[in-house]
Amino acid sequence: MGDQTLQNPANPSELEARGLRPVVLWVPDTRRPGCADEFRRQLSLVESEPDDRQTLDFIEAAAWSDLRRCS
């Protein structure tokens, strides 16, 4: 994240030369009223399923592994 060029490139063609391309990612608007309640509702549904719990544990372990490597 320390590379300012990746965050706000003055010349996008430099990034294209590195093999990168711009992507738009739509995410939930966390400012919307009720957003946190909806996240909790969905998480509760996922946590209540044994198969999903196993998948969440796997994803969480992988995420922590990546975070440890970044710090």
PDB file of N, CA, C and O in Angstrom:
ATOM      1  N   MET A   1       0.803  -1.186   0.000  1.00  0.00           N
ATOM      2  CA  MET A   1       0.000   0.000   0.000  1.00  0.00           C
ATOM      3  C   MET A   1       0.848   1.252   0.000  1.00  0.00           C
ATOM      4  O   MET A   1       0.317   2.349  -0.177  1.00  0.00           O
ATOM      5  N   GLY A   2       2.122   1.127   0.189  1.00  0.00           N
ATOM      6  CA  GLY A   2       2.980   2.286   0.205  1.00  0.00           C
ATOM      7  C   GLY A   2       3.237   2.860  -1.168  1.00  0.00           C
ATOM      8  O   GLY A   2       3.770   3.964  -1.280  1.00  0.00           O
ATOM      9  N   ASP A   3       2.877   2.149  -2.209  1.00  0.00           N
ATOM     10  CA  ASP A   3       3.121   2.598  -3.575  1.00  0.00           C
ATOM     11  C   ASP A   3       2.005   3.535  -4.013  1.00  0.00           C
ATOM     12  O   ASP A   3       0.921   3.084  -4.384  1.00  0.00           O
ATOM     13  N   GLN A   4       2.268   4.846  -3.972  1.00  0.00           N
ATOM     14  CA  GLN A   4       1.268   5.844  -4.353  1.00  0.00           C
ATOM     15  C   GLN A   4       0.800   5.653  -5.784  1.00  0.00           C
ATOM     16  O   GLN A   4      -0.353   5.953  -6.094  1.00  0.00           O
ATOM     17  N   THR A   5       1.662   5.162  -6.663  1.00  0.00           N
ATOM     18  CA  THR A   5       1.296   4.978  -8.066  1.00  0.00           C
ATOM     19  C   THR A   5       0.111   4.037  -8.195  1.00  0.00           C
ATOM     20  O   THR A   5      -0.755   4.231  -9.049  1.00  0.00           O
ATOM     21  N   LEU A   6       0.072   3.020  -7.350  1.00  0.00           N
ATOM     22  CA  LEU A   6      -1.029   2.073  -7.420  1.00  0.00           C
ATOM     23  C   LEU A   6      -2.321   2.671  -6.869  1.00  0.00           C
ATOM     24  O   LEU A   6      -3.410   2.309  -7.315  1.00  0.00           O
ATOM     25  N   GLN A   7      -2.211   3.582  -5.905  1.00  0.00           N
ATOM     26  CA  GLN A   7      -3.399   4.160  -5.298  1.00  0.00           C
ATOM     27  C   GLN A   7      -4.045   5.207  -6.199  1.00  0.00           C
ATOM     28  O   GLN A   7      -5.266   5.214  -6.351  1.00  0.00           O
ATOM     29  N   ASN A   8      -3.263   6.076  -6.788  1.00  0.00           N
ATOM     30  CA  ASN A   8      -3.796   7.139  -7.629  1.00  0.00           C
ATOM     31  C   ASN A   8      -2.784   7.440  -8.729  1.00  0.00           C
ATOM     32  O   ASN A   8      -2.010   8.391  -8.615  1.00  0.00           O
ATOM     33  N   PRO A   9      -2.784   6.648  -9.782  1.00  0.00           N
ATOM     34  CA  PRO A   9      -1.749   6.806 -10.802  1.00  0.00           C
ATOM     35  C   PRO A   9      -1.918   8.084 -11.614  1.00  0.00           C
ATOM     36  O   PRO A   9      -3.022   8.423 -12.041  1.00  0.00           O
ATOM     37  N   ALA A  10      -0.806   8.787 -11.820  1.00  0.00           N
ATOM     38  CA  ALA A  10      -0.825   9.965 -12.681  1.00  0.00           C
ATOM     39  C   ALA A  10      -0.943   9.513 -14.128  1.00  0.00           C
ATOM     40  O   ALA A  10      -1.538  10.202 -14.957  1.00  0.00           O
ATOM     41  N   ASN A  11      -0.369   8.346 -14.426  1.00  0.00           N
ATOM     42  CA  ASN A  11      -0.384   7.827 -15.781  1.00  0.00           C
ATOM     43  C   ASN A  11      -0.840   6.365 -15.751  1.00  0.00           C
ATOM     44  O   ASN A  11      -0.034   5.469 -15.498  1.00  0.00           O
ATOM     45  N   PRO A  12      -2.128   6.122 -16.008  1.00  0.00           N
ATOM     46  CA  PRO A  12      -2.640   4.748 -15.942  1.00  0.00           C
ATOM     47  C   PRO A  12      -1.916   3.777 -16.872  1.00  0.00           C
ATOM     48  O   PRO A  12      -1.901   2.575 -16.607  1.00  0.00           O
ATOM     49  N   SER A  13      -1.319   4.271 -17.950  1.00  0.00           N
ATOM     50  CA  SER A  13      -0.628   3.359 -18.866  1.00  0.00           C
ATOM     51  C   SER A  13       0.570   2.695 -18.199  1.00  0.00           C
ATOM     52  O   SER A  13       0.987   1.613 -18.612  1.00  0.00           O
ATOM     53  N   GLU A  14       1.129   3.334 -17.170  1.00  0.00           N
ATOM     54  CA  GLU A  14       2.231   2.705 -16.426  1.00  0.00           C
ATOM     55  C   GLU A  14       1.728   1.432 -15.738  1.00  0.00           C
ATOM     56  O   GLU A  14       2.418   0.413 -15.707  1.00  0.00           O
ATOM     57  N   LEU A  15       0.528   1.510 -15.193  1.00  0.00           N
ATOM     58  CA  LEU A  15      -0.043   0.335 -14.533  1.00  0.00           C
ATOM     59  C   LEU A  15      -0.401  -0.730 -15.557  1.00  0.00           C
ATOM     60  O   LEU A  15      -0.209  -1.921 -15.313  1.00  0.00           O
ATOM     61  N   GLU A  16      -0.916  -0.307 -16.692  1.00  0.00           N
ATOM     62  CA  GLU A  16      -1.223  -1.265 -17.757  1.00  0.00           C
ATOM     63  C   GLU A  16       0.046  -1.979 -18.202  1.00  0.00           C
ATOM     64  O   GLU A  16       0.015  -3.170 -18.509  1.00  0.00           O
ATOM     65  N   ALA A  17       1.163  -1.252 -18.237  1.00  0.00           N
ATOM     66  CA  ALA A  17       2.440  -1.855 -18.616  1.00  0.00           C
ATOM     67  C   ALA A  17       2.874  -2.912 -17.606  1.00  0.00           C
ATOM     68  O   ALA A  17       3.615  -3.834 -17.946  1.00  0.00           O
ATOM     69  N   ARG A  18       2.410  -2.777 -16.359  1.00  0.00           N
ATOM     70  CA  ARG A  18       2.721  -3.768 -15.322  1.00  0.00           C
ATOM     71  C   ARG A  18       1.763  -4.959 -15.380  1.00  0.00           C
ATOM     72  O   ARG A  18       1.870  -5.888 -14.579  1.00  0.00           O
ATOM     73  N   GLY A  19       0.831  -4.927 -16.327  1.00  0.00           N
ATOM     74  CA  GLY A  19      -0.118  -6.027 -16.454  1.00  0.00           C
ATOM     75  C   GLY A  19      -1.364  -5.861 -15.604  1.00  0.00           C
ATOM     76  O   GLY A  19      -2.090  -6.826 -15.367  1.00  0.00           O
ATOM     77  N   LEU A  20      -1.616  -4.636 -15.143  1.00  0.00           N
ATOM     78  CA  LEU A  20      -2.793  -4.385 -14.315  1.00  0.00           C
ATOM     79  C   LEU A  20      -3.887  -3.723 -15.139  1.00  0.00           C
ATOM     80  O   LEU A  20      -3.620  -3.111 -16.173  1.00  0.00           O
ATOM     81  N   ARG A  21      -5.116  -3.855 -14.670  1.00  0.00           N
ATOM     82  CA  ARG A  21      -6.234  -3.192 -15.335  1.00  0.00           C
ATOM     83  C   ARG A  21      -7.182  -2.649 -14.267  1.00  0.00           C
ATOM     84  O   ARG A  21      -7.268  -3.208 -13.173  1.00  0.00           O
ATOM     85  N   PRO A  22      -7.890  -1.568 -14.577  1.00  0.00           N
ATOM     86  CA  PRO A  22      -8.829  -1.012 -13.589  1.00  0.00           C
ATOM     87  C   PRO A  22     -10.084  -1.874 -13.491  1.00  0.00           C
ATOM     88  O   PRO A  22     -10.553  -2.434 -14.483  1.00  0.00           O
ATOM     89  N   VAL A  23     -10.608  -1.965 -12.294  1.00  0.00           N
ATOM     90  CA  VAL A  23     -11.824  -2.739 -12.052  1.00  0.00           C
ATOM     91  C   VAL A  23     -12.726  -1.923 -11.124  1.00  0.00           C
ATOM     92  O   VAL A  23     -12.248  -1.323 -10.162  1.00  0.00           O
ATOM     93  N   VAL A  24     -14.018  -1.899 -11.411  1.00  0.00           N
ATOM     94  CA  VAL A  24     -14.983  -1.248 -10.530  1.00  0.00           C
ATOM     95  C   VAL A  24     -15.618  -2.329  -9.668  1.00  0.00           C
ATOM     96  O   VAL A  24     -16.061  -3.358 -10.176  1.00  0.00           O
ATOM     97  N   LEU A  25     -15.658  -2.094  -8.380  1.00  0.00           N
ATOM     98  CA  LEU A  25     -16.214  -3.067  -7.446  1.00  0.00           C
ATOM     99  C   LEU A  25     -17.346  -2.407  -6.672  1.00  0.00           C
ATOM    100  O   LEU A  25     -17.128  -1.431  -5.954  1.00  0.00           O
ATOM    101  N   TRP A  26     -18.542  -2.933  -6.817  1.00  0.00           N
ATOM    102  CA  TRP A  26     -19.694  -2.410  -6.094  1.00  0.00           C
ATOM    103  C   TRP A  26     -19.816  -3.148  -4.767  1.00  0.00           C
ATOM    104  O   TRP A  26     -19.791  -4.378  -4.727  1.00  0.00           O
ATOM    105  N   VAL A  27     -19.947  -2.399  -3.698  1.00  0.00           N
ATOM    106  CA  VAL A  27     -20.072  -2.975  -2.358  1.00  0.00           C
ATOM    107  C   VAL A  27     -21.300  -2.374  -1.674  1.00  0.00           C
ATOM    108  O   VAL A  27     -21.787  -1.324  -2.094  1.00  0.00           O
ATOM    109  N   PRO A  28     -21.798  -3.022  -0.638  1.00  0.00           N
ATOM    110  CA  PRO A  28     -22.950  -2.455   0.074  1.00  0.00           C
ATOM    111  C   PRO A  28     -22.614  -1.074   0.644  1.00  0.00           C
ATOM    112  O   PRO A  28     -21.494  -0.829   1.091  1.00  0.00           O
ATOM    113  N   ASP A  29     -23.596  -0.188   0.618  1.00  0.00           N
ATOM    114  CA  ASP A  29     -23.429   1.155   1.177  1.00  0.00           C
ATOM    115  C   ASP A  29     -23.634   1.066   2.684  1.00  0.00           C
ATOM    116  O   ASP A  29     -24.766   0.978   3.161  1.00  0.00           O
ATOM    117  N   THR A  30     -22.542   1.088   3.420  1.00  0.00           N
ATOM    118  CA  THR A  30     -22.608   0.933   4.874  1.00  0.00           C
ATOM    119  C   THR A  30     -23.218   2.150   5.558  1.00  0.00           C
ATOM    120  O   THR A  30     -23.483   2.112   6.760  1.00  0.00           O
ATOM    121  N   ARG A  31     -23.444   3.227   4.811  1.00  0.00           N
ATOM    122  CA  ARG A  31     -24.090   4.417   5.384  1.00  0.00           C
ATOM    123  C   ARG A  31     -25.612   4.279   5.373  1.00  0.00           C
ATOM    124  O   ARG A  31     -26.312   5.049   6.031  1.00  0.00           O
ATOM    125  N   ARG A  32     -26.115   3.310   4.635  1.00  0.00           N
ATOM    126  CA  ARG A  32     -27.557   3.127   4.498  1.00  0.00           C
ATOM    127  C   ARG A  32     -28.161   2.658   5.825  1.00  0.00           C
ATOM    128  O   ARG A  32     -27.613   1.765   6.472  1.00  0.00           O
ATOM    129  N   PRO A  33     -29.278   3.249   6.232  1.00  0.00           N
ATOM    130  CA  PRO A  33     -29.928   2.785   7.462  1.00  0.00           C
ATOM    131  C   PRO A  33     -30.270   1.296   7.359  1.00  0.00           C
ATOM    132  O   PRO A  33     -30.756   0.831   6.328  1.00  0.00           O
ATOM    133  N   GLY A  34     -30.014   0.565   8.428  1.00  0.00           N
ATOM    134  CA  GLY A  34     -30.338  -0.853   8.457  1.00  0.00           C
ATOM    135  C   GLY A  34     -29.257  -1.756   7.889  1.00  0.00           C
ATOM    136  O   GLY A  34     -29.398  -2.979   7.910  1.00  0.00           O
ATOM    137  N   CYS A  35     -28.188  -1.175   7.386  1.00  0.00           N
ATOM    138  CA  CYS A  35     -27.127  -1.976   6.771  1.00  0.00           C
ATOM    139  C   CYS A  35     -26.498  -2.931   7.795  1.00  0.00           C
ATOM    140  O   CYS A  35     -26.329  -4.117   7.512  1.00  0.00           O
ATOM    141  N   ALA A  36     -26.159  -2.427   8.960  1.00  0.00           N
ATOM    142  CA  ALA A  36     -25.530  -3.274   9.985  1.00  0.00           C
ATOM    143  C   ALA A  36     -26.476  -4.394  10.414  1.00  0.00           C
ATOM    144  O   ALA A  36     -26.046  -5.525  10.640  1.00  0.00           O
ATOM    145  N   ASP A  37     -27.762  -4.074  10.524  1.00  0.00           N
ATOM    146  CA  ASP A  37     -28.740  -5.107  10.890  1.00  0.00           C
ATOM    147  C   ASP A  37     -28.803  -6.201   9.830  1.00  0.00           C
ATOM    148  O   ASP A  37     -28.895  -7.384  10.157  1.00  0.00           O
ATOM    149  N   GLU A  38     -28.752  -5.805   8.569  1.00  0.00           N
ATOM    150  CA  GLU A  38     -28.786  -6.789   7.480  1.00  0.00           C
ATOM    151  C   GLU A  38     -27.529  -7.656   7.494  1.00  0.00           C
ATOM    152  O   GLU A  38     -27.613  -8.861   7.256  1.00  0.00           O
ATOM    153  N   PHE A  39     -26.360  -7.059   7.771  1.00  0.00           N
ATOM    154  CA  PHE A  39     -25.123  -7.841   7.869  1.00  0.00           C
ATOM    155  C   PHE A  39     -25.235  -8.862   8.998  1.00  0.00           C
ATOM    156  O   PHE A  39     -24.859 -10.023   8.835  1.00  0.00           O
ATOM    157  N   ARG A  40     -25.754  -8.422  10.145  1.00  0.00           N
ATOM    158  CA  ARG A  40     -25.915  -9.336  11.282  1.00  0.00           C
ATOM    159  C   ARG A  40     -26.877 -10.475  10.938  1.00  0.00           C
ATOM    160  O   ARG A  40     -26.633 -11.627  11.299  1.00  0.00           O
ATOM    161  N   ARG A  41     -27.965 -10.153  10.243  1.00  0.00           N
ATOM    162  CA  ARG A  41     -28.944 -11.165   9.858  1.00  0.00           C
ATOM    163  C   ARG A  41     -28.302 -12.217   8.958  1.00  0.00           C
ATOM    164  O   ARG A  41     -28.481 -13.418   9.160  1.00  0.00           O
ATOM    165  N   GLN A  42     -27.552 -11.746   7.963  1.00  0.00           N
ATOM    166  CA  GLN A  42     -26.913 -12.678   7.034  1.00  0.00           C
ATOM    167  C   GLN A  42     -25.844 -13.513   7.734  1.00  0.00           C
ATOM    168  O   GLN A  42     -25.729 -14.713   7.481  1.00  0.00           O
ATOM    169  N   LEU A  43     -25.064 -12.889   8.608  1.00  0.00           N
ATOM    170  CA  LEU A  43     -24.036 -13.622   9.339  1.00  0.00           C
ATOM    171  C   LEU A  43     -24.662 -14.688  10.230  1.00  0.00           C
ATOM    172  O   LEU A  43     -24.144 -15.800  10.337  1.00  0.00           O
ATOM    173  N   SER A  44     -25.770 -14.347  10.865  1.00  0.00           N
ATOM    174  CA  SER A  44     -26.469 -15.313  11.711  1.00  0.00           C
ATOM    175  C   SER A  44     -26.920 -16.527  10.903  1.00  0.00           C
ATOM    176  O   SER A  44     -26.826 -17.660  11.374  1.00  0.00           O
ATOM    177  N   LEU A  45     -27.407 -16.290   9.692  1.00  0.00           N
ATOM    178  CA  LEU A  45     -27.823 -17.398   8.826  1.00  0.00           C
ATOM    179  C   LEU A  45     -26.640 -18.292   8.460  1.00  0.00           C
ATOM    180  O   LEU A  45     -26.746 -19.518   8.471  1.00  0.00           O
ATOM    181  N   VAL A  46     -25.530 -17.668   8.141  1.00  0.00           N
ATOM    182  CA  VAL A  46     -24.339 -18.434   7.748  1.00  0.00           C
ATOM    183  C   VAL A  46     -23.791 -19.210   8.937  1.00  0.00           C
ATOM    184  O   VAL A  46     -23.430 -20.380   8.809  1.00  0.00           O
ATOM    185  N   GLU A  47     -23.729 -18.558  10.092  1.00  0.00           N
ATOM    186  CA  GLU A  47     -23.167 -19.216  11.278  1.00  0.00           C
ATOM    187  C   GLU A  47     -24.023 -20.387  11.759  1.00  0.00           C
ATOM    188  O   GLU A  47     -23.514 -21.292  12.419  1.00  0.00           O
ATOM    189  N   SER A  48     -25.296 -20.379  11.441  1.00  0.00           N
ATOM    190  CA  SER A  48     -26.177 -21.444  11.927  1.00  0.00           C
ATOM    191  C   SER A  48     -26.077 -22.725  11.097  1.00  0.00           C
ATOM    192  O   SER A  48     -26.614 -23.759  11.494  1.00  0.00           O
ATOM    193  N   GLU A  49     -25.412 -22.671   9.978  1.00  0.00           N
ATOM    194  CA  GLU A  49     -25.251 -23.846   9.115  1.00  0.00           C
ATOM    195  C   GLU A  49     -23.887 -24.492   9.368  1.00  0.00           C
ATOM    196  O   GLU A  49     -22.865 -23.836   9.172  1.00  0.00           O
ATOM    197  N   PRO A  50     -23.839 -25.756   9.796  1.00  0.00           N
ATOM    198  CA  PRO A  50     -22.558 -26.412  10.088  1.00  0.00           C
ATOM    199  C   PRO A  50     -21.589 -26.403   8.900  1.00  0.00           C
ATOM    200  O   PRO A  50     -20.392 -26.176   9.079  1.00  0.00           O
ATOM    201  N   ASP A  51     -22.097 -26.648   7.697  1.00  0.00           N
ATOM    202  CA  ASP A  51     -21.213 -26.651   6.526  1.00  0.00           C
ATOM    203  C   ASP A  51     -20.638 -25.267   6.275  1.00  0.00           C
ATOM    204  O   ASP A  51     -19.465 -25.132   5.926  1.00  0.00           O
ATOM    205  N   ASP A  52     -21.458 -24.240   6.451  1.00  0.00           N
ATOM    206  CA  ASP A  52     -20.989 -22.874   6.249  1.00  0.00           C
ATOM    207  C   ASP A  52     -19.987 -22.481   7.330  1.00  0.00           C
ATOM    208  O   ASP A  52     -19.045 -21.736   7.060  1.00  0.00           O
ATOM    209  N   ARG A  53     -20.182 -22.974   8.548  1.00  0.00           N
ATOM    210  CA  ARG A  53     -19.266 -22.664   9.648  1.00  0.00           C
ATOM    211  C   ARG A  53     -17.860 -23.163   9.312  1.00  0.00           C
ATOM    212  O   ARG A  53     -16.870 -22.483   9.580  1.00  0.00           O
ATOM    213  N   GLN A  54     -17.786 -24.346   8.729  1.00  0.00           N
ATOM    214  CA  GLN A  54     -16.501 -24.918   8.336  1.00  0.00           C
ATOM    215  C   GLN A  54     -15.843 -24.039   7.264  1.00  0.00           C
ATOM    216  O   GLN A  54     -14.639 -23.786   7.313  1.00  0.00           O
ATOM    217  N   THR A  55     -16.626 -23.588   6.318  1.00  0.00           N
ATOM    218  CA  THR A  55     -16.110 -22.725   5.256  1.00  0.00           C
ATOM    219  C   THR A  55     -15.641 -21.398   5.836  1.00  0.00           C
ATOM    220  O   THR A  55     -14.574 -20.906   5.469  1.00  0.00           O
ATOM    221  N   LEU A  56     -16.427 -20.813   6.740  1.00  0.00           N
ATOM    222  CA  LEU A  56     -16.026 -19.549   7.365  1.00  0.00           C
ATOM    223  C   LEU A  56     -14.731 -19.699   8.154  1.00  0.00           C
ATOM    224  O   LEU A  56     -13.873 -18.817   8.113  1.00  0.00           O
ATOM    225  N   ASP A  57     -14.586 -20.807   8.869  1.00  0.00           N
ATOM    226  CA  ASP A  57     -13.347 -21.049   9.617  1.00  0.00           C
ATOM    227  C   ASP A  57     -12.152 -21.112   8.679  1.00  0.00           C
ATOM    228  O   ASP A  57     -11.087 -20.576   8.986  1.00  0.00           O
ATOM    229  N   PHE A  58     -12.326 -21.765   7.537  1.00  0.00           N
ATOM    230  CA  PHE A  58     -11.254 -21.864   6.548  1.00  0.00           C
ATOM    231  C   PHE A  58     -10.892 -20.478   6.000  1.00  0.00           C
ATOM    232  O   PHE A  58      -9.714 -20.132   5.910  1.00  0.00           O
ATOM    233  N   ILE A  59     -11.905 -19.691   5.637  1.00  0.00           N
ATOM    234  CA  ILE A  59     -11.667 -18.350   5.092  1.00  0.00           C
ATOM    235  C   ILE A  59     -10.991 -17.468   6.134  1.00  0.00           C
ATOM    236  O   ILE A  59     -10.060 -16.729   5.814  1.00  0.00           O
ATOM    237  N   GLU A  60     -11.455 -17.541   7.379  1.00  0.00           N
ATOM    238  CA  GLU A  60     -10.867 -16.735   8.445  1.00  0.00           C
ATOM    239  C   GLU A  60      -9.400 -17.103   8.659  1.00  0.00           C
ATOM    240  O   GLU A  60      -8.561 -16.215   8.813  1.00  0.00           O
ATOM    241  N   ALA A  61      -9.084 -18.380   8.671  1.00  0.00           N
ATOM    242  CA  ALA A  61      -7.695 -18.816   8.845  1.00  0.00           C
ATOM    243  C   ALA A  61      -6.824 -18.310   7.702  1.00  0.00           C
ATOM    244  O   ALA A  61      -5.700 -17.863   7.928  1.00  0.00           O
ATOM    245  N   ALA A  62      -7.334 -18.379   6.484  1.00  0.00           N
ATOM    246  CA  ALA A  62      -6.571 -17.893   5.328  1.00  0.00           C
ATOM    247  C   ALA A  62      -6.370 -16.386   5.407  1.00  0.00           C
ATOM    248  O   ALA A  62      -5.287 -15.887   5.099  1.00  0.00           O
ATOM    249  N   ALA A  63      -7.402 -15.662   5.815  1.00  0.00           N
ATOM    250  CA  ALA A  63      -7.298 -14.202   5.916  1.00  0.00           C
ATOM    251  C   ALA A  63      -6.270 -13.804   6.967  1.00  0.00           C
ATOM    252  O   ALA A  63      -5.449 -12.921   6.722  1.00  0.00           O
ATOM    253  N   TRP A  64      -6.304 -14.447   8.139  1.00  0.00           N
ATOM    254  CA  TRP A  64      -5.331 -14.130   9.183  1.00  0.00           C
ATOM    255  C   TRP A  64      -3.918 -14.457   8.721  1.00  0.00           C
ATOM    256  O   TRP A  64      -2.974 -13.731   9.034  1.00  0.00           O
ATOM    257  N   SER A  65      -3.774 -15.538   7.984  1.00  0.00           N
ATOM    258  CA  SER A  65      -2.465 -15.910   7.460  1.00  0.00           C
ATOM    259  C   SER A  65      -1.931 -14.814   6.542  1.00  0.00           C
ATOM    260  O   SER A  65      -0.766 -14.427   6.643  1.00  0.00           O
ATOM    261  N   ASP A  66      -2.785 -14.313   5.646  1.00  0.00           N
ATOM    262  CA  ASP A  66      -2.381 -13.227   4.746  1.00  0.00           C
ATOM    263  C   ASP A  66      -2.057 -11.962   5.520  1.00  0.00           C
ATOM    264  O   ASP A  66      -1.078 -11.283   5.207  1.00  0.00           O
ATOM    265  N   LEU A  67      -2.861 -11.631   6.527  1.00  0.00           N
ATOM    266  CA  LEU A  67      -2.628 -10.412   7.305  1.00  0.00           C
ATOM    267  C   LEU A  67      -1.308 -10.486   8.063  1.00  0.00           C
ATOM    268  O   LEU A  67      -0.595  -9.489   8.169  1.00  0.00           O
ATOM    269  N   ARG A  68      -0.983 -11.656   8.587  1.00  0.00           N
ATOM    270  CA  ARG A  68       0.287 -11.798   9.311  1.00  0.00           C
ATOM    271  C   ARG A  68       1.474 -11.571   8.385  1.00  0.00           C
ATOM    272  O   ARG A  68       2.484 -10.997   8.791  1.00  0.00           O
ATOM    273  N   ARG A  69       1.350 -12.026   7.132  1.00  0.00           N
ATOM    274  CA  ARG A  69       2.441 -11.838   6.171  1.00  0.00           C
ATOM    275  C   ARG A  69       2.600 -10.372   5.782  1.00  0.00           C
ATOM    276  O   ARG A  69       3.701  -9.942   5.435  1.00  0.00           O
ATOM    277  N   CYS A  70       1.521  -9.605   5.835  1.00  0.00           N
ATOM    278  CA  CYS A  70       1.569  -8.196   5.421  1.00  0.00           C
ATOM    279  C   CYS A  70       2.138  -7.295   6.510  1.00  0.00           C
ATOM    280  O   CYS A  70       2.631  -6.208   6.210  1.00  0.00           O
ATOM    281  N   SER A  71       2.080  -7.719   7.752  1.00  0.00           N
ATOM    282  CA  SER A  71       2.512  -6.824   8.830  1.00  0.00           C
ATOM    283  C   SER A  71       3.962  -6.989   9.180  1.00  0.00           C
ATOM    284  O   SER A  71       4.465  -6.302  10.069  1.00  0.00           O
TER     285      SER A  71
END
